[in-house]
Structure formats: C-alpha cells, structure tokens
Amino acid sequence: MSCNAKGINCVANTADVLGEVPVWDTINGCLWWVDVLKPAIHRMDYPSGKLCSWTPPEKIHSFGLRKETGLIVASRKGFAFYD
C-alpha cells in the first residue's frame, strides 16, 4: 500500500516484511507494532513523531504493554518480559 493512498497517512516507513499487532499506548501517546518476520519491535511517539526500533532475539508473534515498563511478548518458545 502506498503511503500516499487517498485517506491513508503513513505514520512511519519501517519497511516491515509483516507488520502486525498495532497497539495504542494511551498513557504515553505511542503506537507500538511488530514485524513478525524481520523480527523487529517498533514504537512511534505520536506527538514528536520519533521512531524507535529494537531487534528481539527471536520472532515475536504478539505482545502486550506492561503496567510499569516494557512488554510481555509471545514467541514460539513461550511468553517473556521484554525491557
């Protein structure tokens, strides 16, 4: 999909192979998502537009935000905390 498609705005061009699991962080005003196949975890700060990306040690299939900091992630090996 083109970032210039009518009615759609690209917030970050991370060249994901399979970008999935968008999660909105209401407390920090951030959009999180993963690239399942690279693998990668991305966070975009909405007010500033700043993008941060991390390379986890294995493919992440799903994740959730933790109450304090970090994520809980699901992979083939099970669940883990990711800080």
C-alpha positions as CSV (number, residue, x, y, z in Angstrom):
1,M,0.0,0.0,0.0
2,S,1.3,3.4,-0.9
3,C,1.9,5.9,1.9
4,N,0.2,8.4,-0.3
5,A,-3.1,6.5,-0.8
6,K,-6.1,8.7,-0.6
7,G,-7.4,8.9,3.0
8,I,-4.5,7.0,4.5
9,N,-1.5,8.5,6.1
10,C,1.7,6.6,6.7
11,V,3.0,7.3,10.2
12,A,6.3,5.5,9.8
13,N,8.0,3.8,6.9
14,T,9.9,0.9,8.6
15,A,10.0,-1.4,5.5
16,D,8.4,-4.2,7.5
17,V,8.1,-7.6,5.9
18,L,5.0,-8.5,8.0
19,G,4.0,-5.6,10.3
20,E,1.3,-6.6,12.7
21,V,-0.3,-6.2,16.2
22,P,-0.7,-2.4,16.4
23,V,-1.2,-1.3,20.0
24,W,-2.0,2.2,21.1
25,D,-0.3,3.2,24.4
26,T,-2.9,5.6,25.9
27,I,-0.6,6.6,28.8
28,N,2.4,7.6,26.7
29,G,0.7,8.5,23.4
30,C,2.7,5.9,21.5
31,L,1.9,3.5,18.7
32,W,3.6,0.1,19.0
33,W,3.8,-2.7,16.5
34,V,6.0,-5.7,15.5
35,D,7.4,-7.0,12.3
36,V,7.0,-10.7,12.8
37,L,9.4,-11.8,10.1
38,K,12.4,-9.4,10.5
39,P,12.0,-9.5,13.6
40,A,11.5,-6.1,15.0
41,I,9.6,-4.1,17.6
42,H,8.7,-0.5,16.8
43,R,7.4,2.4,18.8
44,M,6.3,5.7,17.4
45,D,5.8,8.7,19.8
46,Y,2.8,10.4,18.3
47,P,3.4,14.0,19.5
48,S,7.0,14.1,18.3
49,G,6.9,11.5,15.5
50,K,10.1,10.0,17.0
51,L,10.5,6.3,15.9
52,C,12.4,3.7,18.0
53,S,13.0,0.1,16.8
54,W,14.5,-2.9,18.5
55,T,15.6,-6.3,17.3
56,P,14.5,-9.0,19.6
57,P,16.4,-12.3,19.8
58,E,13.6,-14.2,18.1
59,K,10.4,-13.7,16.2
60,I,7.7,-12.0,18.2
61,H,4.1,-13.1,17.3
62,S,2.2,-11.0,19.7
63,F,2.8,-8.6,22.6
64,G,1.1,-6.5,25.3
65,L,2.1,-3.5,27.3
66,R,3.1,-4.0,30.9
67,K,1.7,-1.7,33.6
68,E,5.1,-0.3,34.6
69,T,7.6,-0.5,31.7
70,G,8.4,-3.0,29.0
71,L,6.4,-5.5,27.1
72,I,5.1,-9.1,27.6
73,V,5.8,-10.9,24.3
74,A,4.7,-14.2,22.8
75,S,7.0,-16.3,20.6
76,R,7.4,-20.0,19.7
77,K,9.4,-20.5,22.9
78,G,6.6,-19.1,25.1
79,F,5.9,-15.9,26.9
80,A,8.7,-13.5,28.2
81,F,9.2,-10.0,29.5
82,Y,11.0,-7.6,27.1
83,D,12.5,-4.4,28.6
